[in-house]
């Protein structure tokens, strides 16, 4: 008995180690490619050098204390200051070496300092800037996707028992409406409920100035949350119901379900134990990957609603060519995705008893 348990622990240990190493390599490759692309293979560094020369030159020439200095000495001073700033930013080193330094720092979540941007508290540390914006994105996307998940599951179960009904056909007809992104619905919702019938705020996360009372502040956040959540809900609810209703219909025709019906088991018990349980693994997999993957669409959605999250931050970072902030956002996403995939491997074994880890393989 003890030997059997020891073998199981060893198998689980080897499986975990292999999965962690595989995901780590994937994160390494993804982050390094982002570093190279964000720096355009080193071309952005050349732009930074030109920007440094222009800034230093304008600063020296605008300083009255240098106005009477000989032009040759002034140019020499500009050259020295430019070289000093280039060395401080390590721009005098080849990009290939610095790219590996960036990679090592990024993997350790040492995201460095932003070049142009700063947090609301004035910090230029990329980690502080991202941590400041991350809760807003998690609040918006977490709320919307959890709402979509629970409504979709219950609605899909309901429709699977009423196949071919008017409501079922209506959902099938509305499924293509999910082809439109959330920001598309957001524009119309803002026009309708913020301007035509002004009952909700057009954007932002909280009223200006922010209320001091915590309950009033929370109420203001909820009020500003309504329109973006509705936009995300409308963009994915019908296709989710249609997809998961199809899962339920397929499993409801299995032999073991027919056997359960023949035994006279209650309909609710059949739905929960024989239909929902076998389909829960792919449904939750789809949901979790959608939850992590959809944040990339936050750039446009958060811009439409002026929501101060990661999407808005990345949009601003791209506009400022602030490479450390761009890389920092991608690193956070890569880690979230890797953790999600890692958790899904074990979630499958919990939700589906047919899945087992044997010999280090799943």
C-alpha positions as CSV (number, residue, x, y, z in Angstrom):
1,X,0.0,0.0,0.0
2,X,2.8,2.4,1.0
3,X,4.8,1.5,-2.2
4,X,1.7,2.2,-4.3
5,X,1.2,5.6,-2.8
6,X,4.9,6.3,-3.1
7,X,4.7,5.5,-6.8
8,X,1.7,7.7,-7.2
9,X,3.5,10.6,-5.6
10,X,6.5,10.1,-7.8
11,X,4.4,10.0,-10.9
12,X,2.6,13.2,-9.8
13,X,6.0,14.8,-9.0
14,X,7.4,14.0,-12.4
15,X,4.3,15.1,-14.2
16,X,4.2,18.4,-12.3
17,X,7.9,19.0,-12.9
18,X,7.6,18.3,-16.6
19,X,4.6,20.6,-17.0
20,X,6.2,23.4,-15.0
21,X,9.4,23.2,-17.2
22,X,7.4,23.1,-20.4
23,X,5.3,26.1,-19.4
24,X,8.4,27.9,-18.2
25,X,10.1,27.4,-21.6
26,X,6.9,28.7,-23.3
27,X,6.9,31.8,-21.1
28,X,10.6,32.4,-21.9
29,X,10.0,32.2,-25.6
30,X,6.9,34.4,-25.6
31,X,8.5,37.1,-23.4
32,X,11.7,37.1,-25.4
33,X,9.8,37.5,-28.7
34,X,7.9,40.4,-27.1
35,X,11.2,42.1,-26.1
36,X,12.6,41.8,-29.6
37,X,9.3,42.9,-31.3
38,X,8.8,45.8,-28.8
39,X,12.3,47.0,-29.5
40,X,11.9,46.4,-33.3
41,X,15.2,44.4,-33.1
42,X,17.0,47.3,-31.6
43,X,15.6,50.0,-33.9
44,X,13.8,51.6,-31.0
45,X,17.1,52.1,-29.2
46,X,18.3,54.2,-32.2
47,X,15.2,56.4,-31.8
48,X,15.9,56.7,-28.1
49,X,19.5,57.9,-28.8
50,X,18.1,60.5,-31.3
51,X,15.6,61.6,-28.7
52,X,18.3,62.0,-26.0
53,X,20.5,64.1,-28.3
54,X,17.6,66.3,-29.2
55,X,16.5,66.8,-25.6
56,X,20.0,67.5,-24.3
57,X,20.8,69.8,-27.2
58,X,17.6,71.9,-26.6
59,X,18.2,71.9,-22.8
60,X,21.8,73.2,-23.2
61,X,21.0,75.8,-25.8
62,X,18.0,77.1,-23.8
63,X,20.1,77.5,-20.6
64,X,21.3,81.1,-20.3
65,X,24.4,80.1,-18.4
66,X,25.7,78.4,-21.6
67,X,24.7,81.2,-24.0
68,X,28.2,82.9,-23.9
69,X,30.1,79.6,-24.1
70,X,32.1,78.9,-27.3
71,X,30.1,76.8,-29.8
72,X,32.8,74.1,-29.9
73,X,32.8,73.8,-26.1
74,X,29.0,73.8,-26.0
75,X,28.9,71.0,-28.6
76,X,31.5,69.1,-26.5
77,X,29.3,69.5,-23.4
78,X,26.2,68.3,-25.3
79,X,28.2,65.3,-26.5
80,X,29.3,64.4,-23.0
81,X,25.8,64.7,-21.5
82,X,24.4,62.6,-24.3
83,X,27.0,59.9,-23.8
84,X,26.4,59.9,-20.1
85,X,22.6,59.4,-20.5
86,X,23.2,56.7,-23.1
87,X,25.5,54.8,-20.7
88,X,23.0,55.2,-17.8
89,X,20.4,53.5,-20.0
90,X,22.9,50.8,-21.2
91,X,22.2,51.9,-24.8
92,X,25.9,51.7,-25.6
93,X,25.8,47.9,-25.3
94,X,24.7,45.7,-28.3
95,X,20.9,45.0,-28.2
96,X,21.4,41.2,-28.3
97,X,23.1,41.2,-24.9
98,X,20.7,43.7,-23.4
99,X,17.7,41.6,-24.7
100,X,18.9,38.7,-22.5
101,X,19.3,41.0,-19.5
102,X,15.8,42.2,-20.1
103,X,14.6,38.6,-20.3
104,X,16.3,37.6,-17.0
105,X,14.8,40.6,-15.2
106,X,11.4,40.2,-16.6
107,X,11.1,36.5,-15.6
108,X,12.0,37.5,-12.1
109,X,9.3,40.2,-12.2
110,X,12.0,42.8,-12.0
111,X,10.3,44.9,-14.6
112,X,12.5,48.0,-14.2
113,X,11.5,51.6,-14.5
114,X,9.2,53.2,-17.1
115,X,10.8,55.5,-19.5
116,X,7.9,58.0,-19.9
117,X,5.0,56.9,-17.7
118,X,4.4,56.8,-14.0
119,X,1.7,55.7,-11.5
120,X,-0.9,57.9,-9.9
121,X,1.3,58.1,-6.8
122,X,4.3,59.2,-8.9
123,X,6.2,55.9,-9.0
124,X,8.1,55.1,-12.2
125,X,8.5,51.4,-11.3
126,X,6.7,49.3,-13.9
127,X,5.6,46.8,-11.2
128,X,3.9,49.6,-9.3
129,X,2.2,51.0,-12.5
130,X,0.8,47.6,-13.5
131,X,-0.3,46.6,-9.9
132,X,-2.1,50.0,-9.7
133,X,-4.1,49.3,-12.9
134,X,-4.6,45.5,-12.6
135,X,-7.5,45.5,-10.1
136,X,-9.6,47.7,-12.4
137,X,-9.2,45.2,-15.3
138,X,-9.9,42.2,-13.1
139,X,-13.0,43.8,-11.7
140,X,-14.4,44.6,-15.1
141,X,-13.5,41.4,-16.9
142,X,-14.0,39.1,-13.9
143,X,-17.5,40.5,-13.3
144,X,-18.6,40.3,-16.9
145,X,-17.2,36.8,-17.6
146,X,-18.5,35.3,-14.3
147,X,-21.9,36.7,-15.3
148,X,-21.7,35.2,-18.8
149,X,-20.5,31.8,-17.4
150,X,-23.4,31.3,-14.9
151,X,-26.1,32.7,-17.1
152,X,-24.8,30.6,-20.1
153,X,-24.7,27.3,-18.1
154,X,-28.2,27.6,-16.7
155,X,-29.7,28.9,-19.9
156,X,-28.0,26.1,-21.9
157,X,-29.3,23.5,-19.5
158,X,-32.7,24.9,-19.8
159,X,-32.6,25.0,-23.6
160,X,-31.2,21.5,-23.9
161,X,-34.5,20.3,-22.3
162,X,-36.5,22.4,-24.8
163,X,-34.8,21.6,-28.0
164,X,-36.5,23.2,-31.0
165,X,-38.6,25.6,-29.0
166,X,-39.1,29.2,-30.0
167,X,-36.6,30.3,-27.4
168,X,-34.1,27.8,-28.6
169,X,-34.5,28.9,-32.2
170,X,-34.2,32.6,-31.1
171,X,-30.9,31.9,-29.4
172,X,-29.6,30.1,-32.5
173,X,-30.6,33.1,-34.6
174,X,-28.9,35.5,-32.2
175,X,-25.7,33.5,-32.0
176,X,-24.0,35.3,-34.9
177,X,-24.4,38.6,-33.1
178,X,-21.4,37.6,-31.0
179,X,-19.2,38.2,-34.0
180,X,-19.4,41.9,-33.0
181,X,-16.8,42.8,-30.3
182,X,-17.7,44.2,-26.9
183,X,-16.5,47.7,-27.8
184,X,-18.9,47.8,-30.8
185,X,-21.8,47.3,-28.4
186,X,-20.2,49.7,-26.0
187,X,-20.4,52.6,-28.4
188,X,-24.1,52.1,-29.0
189,X,-24.8,51.7,-25.3
190,X,-23.0,54.9,-24.5
191,X,-25.0,56.8,-27.2
192,X,-28.2,55.4,-25.9
193,X,-27.9,55.4,-22.1
194,X,-25.4,58.3,-21.6
195,X,-26.6,60.8,-24.2
196,X,-30.1,59.9,-25.7
197,X,-31.4,58.8,-22.3
198,X,-28.8,60.0,-19.8
199,X,-29.2,57.6,-17.0
200,X,-25.7,56.1,-16.7
201,X,-22.2,57.6,-17.0
202,X,-20.5,57.5,-20.3
203,X,-17.1,56.4,-19.0
204,X,-14.6,56.3,-16.2
205,X,-14.5,54.1,-13.1
206,X,-15.8,56.5,-10.5
207,X,-17.3,60.0,-10.3
208,X,-15.0,63.0,-10.3
209,X,-14.1,64.0,-7.7
210,X,-14.2,60.5,-6.1
211,X,-16.6,60.3,-3.1
212,X,-15.0,60.1,0.3
213,X,-17.6,57.8,1.8
214,X,-16.7,54.1,1.1
215,X,-20.3,53.1,0.4
216,X,-20.9,56.0,-1.9
217,X,-17.6,55.2,-3.7
218,X,-18.6,51.6,-4.2
219,X,-22.0,52.7,-5.5
220,X,-20.3,55.0,-8.0
221,X,-18.0,52.2,-9.2
222,X,-21.0,49.9,-9.7
223,X,-22.8,52.6,-11.6
224,X,-19.8,53.1,-13.9
225,X,-19.5,49.3,-14.3
226,X,-22.9,48.7,-15.7
227,X,-22.4,49.7,-19.4
228,X,-19.0,48.0,-20.0
229,X,-20.3,44.8,-18.3
230,X,-23.5,44.8,-20.5
231,X,-21.3,45.4,-23.6
232,X,-19.2,42.4,-22.8
233,X,-22.2,40.3,-21.8
234,X,-24.0,41.0,-25.1
235,X,-20.9,40.3,-27.2
236,X,-20.5,36.7,-25.9
237,X,-23.7,35.5,-24.2
238,X,-25.6,34.0,-27.2
239,X,-22.6,32.1,-28.7
240,X,-21.8,30.8,-25.2
241,X,-25.3,29.6,-24.7
242,X,-25.4,28.0,-28.2
243,X,-22.1,26.3,-27.7
244,X,-22.7,24.9,-24.3
245,X,-26.3,23.9,-25.1
246,X,-24.8,21.8,-27.9
247,X,-22.5,20.1,-25.4
248,X,-25.5,19.3,-23.2
249,X,-27.6,18.0,-26.2
250,X,-24.8,15.6,-27.2
251,X,-24.4,14.2,-23.7
252,X,-28.1,14.0,-23.1
253,X,-28.4,11.4,-25.9
254,X,-25.7,9.1,-24.4
255,X,-26.7,5.6,-23.3
256,X,-26.1,6.1,-19.6
257,X,-28.4,9.1,-19.7
258,X,-31.1,7.0,-21.3
259,X,-30.6,4.3,-18.7
260,X,-30.9,6.9,-15.9
261,X,-34.2,8.1,-17.5
262,X,-35.4,4.5,-17.8
263,X,-34.7,4.0,-14.1
264,X,-37.0,6.9,-13.3
265,X,-34.4,9.2,-11.8
266,X,-35.5,12.8,-11.3
267,X,-34.9,15.2,-14.2
268,X,-32.8,17.6,-12.0
269,X,-30.6,14.7,-10.8
270,X,-30.0,13.6,-14.4
271,X,-29.2,17.1,-15.5
272,X,-26.7,17.7,-12.7
273,X,-25.0,14.3,-12.5
274,X,-25.2,12.7,-15.9
275,X,-25.2,15.7,-18.2
276,X,-23.6,18.7,-16.5
277,X,-20.8,16.8,-14.8
278,X,-19.3,15.2,-17.9
279,X,-19.4,18.5,-19.8
280,X,-18.1,20.6,-17.0
281,X,-14.4,20.1,-17.8
282,X,-14.5,21.4,-21.4
283,X,-16.8,24.2,-20.4
284,X,-14.6,25.4,-17.5
285,X,-11.6,25.1,-19.8
286,X,-13.2,27.2,-22.4
287,X,-14.3,29.7,-19.8
288,X,-10.9,30.1,-18.1
289,X,-9.0,30.4,-21.3
290,X,-11.5,33.0,-22.5
291,X,-11.2,34.8,-19.2
292,X,-7.4,35.1,-19.6
293,X,-7.4,35.6,-23.4
294,X,-10.1,38.2,-23.6
295,X,-8.1,40.8,-21.7
296,X,-6.2,41.5,-24.9
297,X,-9.4,43.1,-26.1
298,X,-9.4,45.3,-23.1
299,X,-7.2,47.8,-25.1
300,X,-10.1,49.0,-27.2
301,X,-12.9,48.3,-24.7
302,X,-11.3,50.2,-21.9
303,X,-10.5,53.1,-24.3
304,X,-14.1,53.3,-25.3
305,X,-15.3,53.5,-21.7
306,X,-12.2,55.4,-20.4
307,X,-11.7,52.5,-17.9
308,X,-8.4,52.9,-16.1
309,X,-7.2,49.3,-16.4
310,X,-4.4,47.4,-18.1
311,X,-5.9,47.9,-21.6
312,X,-5.7,51.7,-21.3
313,X,-2.3,51.4,-19.8
314,X,-1.0,49.4,-22.7
315,X,-2.6,51.8,-25.2
316,X,-0.8,54.7,-23.5
317,X,2.5,52.7,-23.3
318,X,2.4,51.9,-27.0
319,X,1.7,55.6,-27.8
320,X,4.7,56.6,-25.7
321,X,6.9,53.7,-27.0
322,X,7.4,52.9,-23.3
323,X,9.0,49.4,-23.9
324,X,9.4,48.4,-20.2
325,X,5.6,48.9,-19.6
326,X,4.7,47.0,-22.7
327,X,7.0,44.1,-21.8
328,X,5.7,44.2,-18.2
329,X,2.1,43.8,-19.3
330,X,3.0,40.9,-21.5
331,X,5.0,39.2,-18.7
332,X,2.0,39.4,-16.3
333,X,-0.3,38.0,-19.1
334,X,2.2,35.2,-19.8
335,X,2.4,34.2,-16.1
336,X,-1.4,34.3,-15.8
337,X,-1.8,32.1,-18.9
338,X,0.8,29.6,-17.7
339,X,-0.8,29.3,-14.2
340,X,-4.2,28.8,-15.8
341,X,-3.0,26.0,-18.1
342,X,-1.1,24.4,-15.2
343,X,-4.3,24.4,-13.1
344,X,-6.4,23.1,-15.9
345,X,-4.3,19.9,-16.0
346,X,-5.3,19.1,-12.5
347,X,-8.8,20.4,-12.8
348,X,-9.5,17.9,-15.5
349,X,-8.6,15.0,-13.2
350,X,-10.9,16.4,-10.5
351,X,-13.9,17.1,-12.7
352,X,-13.6,14.0,-15.0
353,X,-12.9,10.7,-13.2
354,X,-11.8,9.2,-16.5
355,X,-8.7,11.4,-16.6
356,X,-5.8,10.0,-14.6
357,X,-2.1,10.7,-14.4
358,X,-0.2,7.5,-15.2
359,X,3.6,7.1,-15.7
360,X,4.0,10.8,-15.6
361,X,1.6,11.3,-18.5
362,X,-1.9,12.6,-18.4
